[in-house]
């Protein structure tokens, strides 16, 4: 890693700490975990929501969520109980899916040997339970879907790519790694693992009865494709992806779906007395946006007396895509300027339409 690259990474880590994204907890020089602040927690939760939407809600087959008690070497131990319930729901027919919505894992489950990779991390897993004849085709189709998912939210989609599909040690399974390429190295973010029927080799007769399914008119043991994501490392990688500088100013260009805060507020060209009234208006607008389910950052009233560029600098540093700028004219006609971080332009919006327009902006990808 050259000095320039190392300096960029140091700037990202410092910015993440200063602005409440995360702090790296080290033990003997090894990254033990990330301690998330308010902005980092929201970023992580947004990634989780979009990942669950992609793998649970927006699937052609039924997918059921569960929370395992641990990540065992034998995956059948983790999925046994939810598998039985899913079979009961579906009269033993497959395909269907199971999603482990998160447990904390340790180094043995690391997807990456990178020194920044947190040894303790939050893991999420998707298991596709498939008829044997459909499983390998699903594996190749699904990994392409996952790569498109990562690219969809990226400032630089080209950095998200596959490593070559590898044969597992058992010479039966296949594994595809999806990651992001940065100047300091490759971040492995997600693996898609084709287990096939291997997990069911040498299982007991009781397990054969539990895991057998109907595929068409026949009963059989299914094949399994497993997807695994490190949620903490995903948040760090999207932060690195969003990090840009312009004239020594740091701007985080998160996709609007991933941005921790969707909207903030600023004041321009107003007296100290007017700024107090305008802050009250901003409070009402903020409340309407929050009622619509949109996360907002309402600045302190004292911030409204600062220069506009200083207020916008803070929004850009947190990766907030839209800032509502109120002025003394807002007191007369209810019109404010909606500043876009990406275009640096303002459009005029009436405060009565703020929530409706805000929902519209966030609806589209």
N, C-alpha and C positions, 0 to 999 in steps of 0.2 A: 504494500500500500504506500503510494508516494505521499509526500508532505501535503500537497494541495488537496488530495482526496481525503487524507486524514483530518485536515482542517475543516473541510465541509462536514464530515461526520461529527466532529466535535461541536460545530455550530448547531447542528440539528439537535444533538443530545442536550446542549445547554439551553436552546430555545424550548425544547420539550419540558425541561425542568422549570424554567423561568415562567412559562405560561400555563403550567398546571396540566400538562399532558401525562408525563410519567417521569419517574426518577429510577435510574438503574441501581439495583441493590446488588453489590458485589460481595463475593466471599473468596478470599485468596486470589483475587484478580479474575475470577470467573463470574459471569453474569448469572446470578442466582435467580432473580425475578425482576419484574417491573412493578413499581408501586405507582398505580395510576392516580392522577389528580382528577379534578372535576371534568376538564375538557377531554382528557384521555378516556375517562370512564364513558362519557357520551359517545366518543368515537368508537370505542370497543362495542358499545351497545348497538350502534347503528350498523356495524359490520355484522353482528350477530343477527339482527333483524333481517337484513338483506340476505344473509346466508340461509336462514330458516325459510324466508319467503321462496328462495330459489329451490330449496331441497325438500320443503314440506308442502307449502301452499300451492306453488306453481308447478306441480307434477301431474303427469297423466294418470298415475296410479296412487292408491292410498298410501300415505306415509304417516306413521304414528311416532310421537315423541315420547321419550322417557329420560330418566336421569339415573345413570348407573352408580353403583357404590364405589366403583374403582375401575381401572383399566387393566384387566387381567391378560396375561399372555394368551390364554385360550378365550377367543372372543365369544364362544358359545356360552361361557359363564356369564358374560355381561348381557347378552341378548335373550337368554332363555325365557325369563318371565314375560317381557314385552312380546316376544315371539308367540308365546302361547295365547296371549290376549288377542293379538292380531289375527291369529288363526281362527279364534272363536268368532271374531267380528266378521270374518270373510269366508266362513265355511271351508276353511283350509285351502282356499284357492290362492295361487300366486300368479303374477308378481305383486309385491308390495314392498314398502320400505320402512325402516326404523331409523330414528335420529336420536342419538344421545346428546342432550342439550348442554352438557358441559360438566366436566369434573376436572380437578386439578391433577396434572400429570407431572412426572419428573423426568430426569435426563434420559432414561432408557427409551422414552418415546420420542426423543428429539428427531425432528425432520432434517436438521441442519447441524453442521459442526462449527458454524460461524461463532466467533467469540462473543457476539452480541446476543446470541440466541438465549432466551431465558430458560434456565434449567427447570424451574418450576413454572408451569404455564397452564392456561385454561384450554382444554382440548374439546373439540366438537367432532362428532363422527356421524356419517350417514352410511347405512347398510342397505344395499339393494338386494332383496330376496327374489331370485329369478328362476324360471324354468331353465334347465341345463342347456337347451338348444339356443336360448336367447342371450346367454350371459356374456359371451365374448364380444358379440356385436354391441351389446349395451355398453361394455367397458370402453370401447373405442369412441362410441358416440358421446358418452357421458363426459369423458375427459375433455373433449372439444367444447362441450357446454361449459365446463368449469373454467377453461381458459378464457372463453368469451366473457364469463361473469367477472373475472378479475379485471379484464381490460375495460369493461364497461364503465368502471368507476375511476379510471386512472387518468392523470394528467398526461402521461406518456404511455399509451397502450402498448407500444412496441417493446417496452421493457419486460412485459409479462410473457413468459414463454415456457415450453416444455424442455426438460432434459429428455434424452432418449429413453423409450420404454425399455425397462430392464427385466430380465428373468430373475425370479427370486431363487433363493438357495435350494428350494424344494424342486426346482425345474418344472414346476407346474404353474405357479402363480406369476403374474406380471405386475409391475409397478410403474406408474407414471408420476413424475414429480413436476409440479407447477411452481414457478418461482419468478422473482423479479431480479433483473440485472442492474446493479448499481456500480458506480465507479470503484467502490471498495470491495465488490464481490457479489455473489449470487445468494439471494435470500430464498430458501426453499419454504414455500408457504402452505402447500397442500399436497397430499399424495392421494392418488387413486389406485387402489390395490385390487387386482383381480385374483380372488382366492379360489374361484371355481368351486369344486366339491371337496377340496382338501380339508376344510375344517371338520368334515364328517367322517374322515377316515378313522377307523378303529374306535368309533364311539360305541357306547353301550346300547343294548336293545331298548332300554328306556328312552335314551336320547333319540334313537331312530324313530320311535313312536311320537316323541314331542316335536321333532323337526320335519317329519315327512309332510309334504303338501300335495295338493292336486294341481297338475299341469295338464289342462284338457281333461281327458278321461282317465289319465294314469296317475298313480301315486308315486312320488319319488322324493329323494332328498334334493333340496334346491342347491343352486350355486349362489355365491355371495360376492358382491363387489363392495368394497369399503372405501369411503372417502374420509380423510382425516385432516383437520385444520387446527393450527395453533392460533387461537384468537388474539393472544397478547402480541405475538410476533406480526400478525396481520395488521394490527393497529399501528405498530411501529413502522412497518413497511409502507403503509399508505401515508403516514406522516412524512417519511423520506421522499416518497413520490410527489407529494404536494409541495415540498419545500422549494421555494424559488427566491431569488434576490433581484432587486432592481434599485440601482443607485444606492447601494448599501442598506436598502430597506428590505426586510424579510416579509415575504408574502406566502401564506399557505393556501394553495389553490386546490382545496378539497372539492370533489364532486358534491353537488348540493345534497345528495342523499347521505353522504358520509360526514358532512360538516357537523361538528358538535353543536354549534349554535347556527340557526338558519338566518336569523335577523338580529340586528342591533339598531341603536338609535344615536343620532348626533344632532347638534344644533349649530346653526350658522347665522351670523349677522343679526344678533339680538342683544339687547341690553341685559344687565344682570337681573332686573325685575322680570323682563319678558322671558328669560331663560327658565325661571322658576315655573311660570305658567306653562311653557312649552314642555318642560319635564313632566308635568302632570298630564298633559295630552299624550306624551310618549308612554306613560304608565298605562293609560286606558287602551292605547293601541297594542301595547305589549300583552295586556290581559286578553284582548280579543284573539290575538295570534296563539297564545297559549291554550285558550279554550278550543282552538282548532287543532290542537295537538302539535304545534310547532314550537320547537325549543328556541327561546330568545334570550339575549343578554341585555338587560336594562342597565345602562351606566348610572353611576352616582350623579346626583343633581349638580355637584360641583364640576363634573366633567363637561357639562354643557357650557361652561364659561371659557373653555379652552379653545384654541385655534382649531378650525375644522380639520386641517390635515393631521393634527395630532390625534384627534378622535378617530379618523379613518385609519390611521396607522395601527391603532390598537385592534380595530376590526380585522384588518388585513393580517396582522400577526396571529390572530386566532383562527384565521381561515373562514371568517363569516362571509357568506356570499352576497348578502344584501344588507344595506344600512339605510334606514329611513331618516332623512335629513329634514328636520323641521326648522322653519324660519318664522320671523314675525308675520310674514304673509300668511302662514298657516293659521294664525289667529283670526285672520279676516275671511279667508275663503276655504279653509280646511284642506288645502292642497299642500303636499309635501313632495320632496324629491327622493326617489328610490334609487340609491347608488348601487351599481353592480360592481363587485370586486373584479370580475373578469373583463368587462368592457371599460371600466372607470367612467361610465356615463351615467346620467340620472334621467329617469323618466318621471313624469308628473302623475301622481295618484291621489285620489281623494281619501282622506282618513276613514270615511265610512265604508270604503271598499277594500281596506287593508287586509282583513282576514280572508275575504273571498279571493283576492288576487294572490295573496301569499300561498293559499292552498293550491291554486292553479300553478304557480311557479314550482312548487315542490312535487306536484303530481307526476310530471313528466321526467323521464330519465335523461 
